Amino acid sequence: MPSLPPLPDVDDRAAVLAWVGAHLGRLSLEGPDDVRAGGHRGGQAAADAALATLDVAGYARSRSTVLPEQRRGATRMSPYIRHGLVTLPDAWDAVADAPTSDRRRYRDELLWQEFARHLYARTPAGLAEPLRFHPPRPQGSQGSPAWSDEMACTSWLREELEGEGWLVNQTRMWWASHWTVRHGRSWREGEDDFFRHLLDGSRAANRLGWQWTVGAGTGKPYGFSRWQVEKRAPQLCRSCPLRDACPIQGWPDATPGPRTSADVGAGGPGAGPEGVVRTGDPEAVWLTAESLGDADPALAAHPDLPVVFVFDEPLLRSLRLSGKRLVFLAECLADLAGRREVDVRLGRPPEELAGTPVAVTFAPVPGFGRHSRSVDVAHLFPWPWLERPTDQRLTSYSAWRKGVGRA
């Protein structure tokens, strides 16, 4: 398929929205006439600005605050980390001078992200069913309670998800628990729903988070009830039409599932090469959605080569991502196009890259392995791990954390 028209200036958001609507909108959740942006700007410039102002002082105390927004300790760095505009090592180093407790707590979250990537890369199904776990089912003769759209907490949360495309971790747990533990819905369906909307949507972190909420690995599902809202966002309860008849007043009445273990065996292909693998001379740099930053190893090593990015049309058609996710990606590419020759295509990556030897950075996701086998990869660069995977068995996050050098 011919290249898509050139991307507009990254600072012209209206033009970027129009470009996404015209060329990708038919593949989006909302359709071409309703493409909107989320709450983050895409692009290296936006990521650099966020990293330069990153301040985690007070993070240990306020990271779970939901409202008011000005008291939130969450950093909002996750979309930039998710797409490689900021690497986990970069984020780790950026908080070196933070207060000890805040630095330790923030870095623990970075290690959780890294563990999720290790687990995702090492499971053939990409964490789809690694724990063989079924979520707890609500008890009682009436079965699952009725879902109420009148609850201020969940209706506000939904608006935040669909509008901003970003949620603090606390509210992600609220929704996942409400969906699965209280209402007995499939975690896979809930995770897909989050993935469509979240600008930091990552199958690795998203799937592991949903499985943790339902109790996989611990046998103790996370319960969402009124007290969390009153503690983290009290104004929601005060404004709720159901404040005197709250349907989540008590702990969800669900039977805990069995304690299970990921127990992912040692080894596996998920780590990628330790050094650059060269088999020929590249004519272009292939960027993937996992690594869109200027520091992408393949991009940095070949400053004079054109860049190719392929929007995977069959995948987008099946995922039906929200347009705001596509806008974020388009802004990342538009920002890069201000410094490099960027060729944006729509189709199947192996077909769009056929006949072009490329330099590319390994990505620890199953899709990269599938596509790269059918692409002429002349230079394969290592992934910038925070902790390079070893032969350690991935039985649990706590066990893995004890064995890594940065813990």
HELIX and SHEET records of a PDB file:
HELIX    1   1 ARG A   13  HIS A   23  1                                  11    
HELIX    2   2 GLY A   25  LEU A   27  5                                   3    
HELIX    3   3 PRO A   32  ASP A   34  5                                   3    
HELIX    4   4 GLN A   44  ALA A   52  1                                   9    
HELIX    5   5 TYR A   59  SER A   62  1                                   4    
HELIX    6   6 GLU A   69  ARG A   71  5                                   3    
HELIX    7   7 SER A   78  ARG A   82  1                                   5    
HELIX    8   8 LEU A   88  ALA A   94  1                                   7    
HELIX    9   9 THR A  100  ARG A  122  1                                  23    
HELIX   10  10 ALA A  152  GLU A  164  1                                  13    
HELIX   11  11 ASN A  169  SER A  177  1                                   9    
HELIX   12  12 HIS A  178  ARG A  182  3                                   5    
HELIX   13  13 TRP A  187  HIS A  197  1                                  11    
HELIX   14  14 ARG A  203  THR A  213  1                                  11    
HELIX   15  15 ARG A  226  ARG A  232  1                                   7    
HELIX   16  16 PRO A  234  SER A  239  1                                   6    
HELIX   17  17 PRO A  297  ALA A  301  1                                   5    
HELIX   18  18 GLU A  313  LEU A  319  1                                   7    
HELIX   19  19 GLY A  323  ALA A  337  1                                  15    
HELIX   20  20 PRO A  349  GLU A  352  1                                   4    
HELIX   21  21 PRO A  366  SER A  372  1                                   7    
HELIX   22  22 TYR A  397  LYS A  402  1                                   6    
SHEET    1   A 6 VAL A 277  ARG A 278  0                                        
SHEET    2   A 6 VAL A 377  PHE A 381 -1                                        
SHEET    3   A 6 VAL A 358  THR A 361  1                                        
SHEET    4   A 6 ALA A 284  LEU A 287  1                                        
SHEET    5   A 6 VAL A 307  ASP A 312  1                                        
SHEET    6   A 6 VAL A 342  GLY A 347  1                                        
END                                                                             
